[in-house]
Amino acid sequence: MEIRDAVAIVTGGASGLGEATARNLALHGGKVAILDMAQEKGHALAEELGAESAMFIQTDVTNEGSVREAIDQATGNFGTIHAAINCAGIGTAQKTLSRGGPHPLESFSKVIQVNLIGTFNVIRLAVEQMAGNEPNKHGERGVIINASSIAAFDGQVGQVAYSASKGGIVGMTLPLARDLAPYGIRVMTIAPGLFDTPMFDRLPRTAKEALGATIPFPPRLGQPTEFAMLVQSIMQNIMLNGETIRLDGAIRMQPK
């Protein structure tokens, strides 16, 4: 898929990995609908990228009506959707059992609802639109790219909810690709390692450097632009389908 003139929706697009992705797509001539709950950041980013390249739509990925409305607005403004990049997500740090008792079911359910069900909600509604696209010379009509995490494979103490949600994204990648192959829609997942995103904003520089030093190479936190580069490569390489790519500098997380 060519980036130039391709229309993408990016969930969690107002900050972190999603913001870097939106910026990179716009830089290469794509058009981006930024879907996020953060109105101030989302509007500011869309304004910076320009009305011809970007728009912001406040969206709750867990709500069917909200996502349908976002897709309708994006297609109404840009004509269609060729790509959906799912970066929206939340995390929590709670053990299955601690001195305070068992893991609260409410917080576990919320992480699953946003990270896993929210991702699937966007996918199922986006592909309905993509299936009507005119296929390109390869027969391709669209591409889905999901953000998982290395926690799907190397979940640490206290990450049971987060790991379950991200593992679910990995687990549905191949069946989604198989389901959507007849429509010419590809599905890929990226599992980032330790990246310098707003999640680490509260940490001092020395703590960030210490975390980065645990990565074999390069010994630093990943940059959101590097995630965006991989999104671009996936969009452009039609043979990438039904797989999860670890983007982690060869780190394997320890239990703690």
Secondary structure, DSSP 4 states (H G I P E B T S, - for coil): --STT-EEEEETTTSHHHHHHHHHHHHTT-EEEEEES-HHHHHHHHHHH-TTTEEEEE--TT-HHHHHHHHHHHHHHHS--SEEEE-------B-SEETTEEPPHHHHHHHIIIIIIHHHHHHHHHHHHHTTSPP-TTS--EEEEEE--THHHHPPTTBHHHHHHHHHHHHHHHHHHHHHGGGTEEEEEEEE-SB-SGGGTTS-HHHHHHHHTTSSSS-SPBPHHHHHHHHHHHHH-TT--SEEEEESTT------
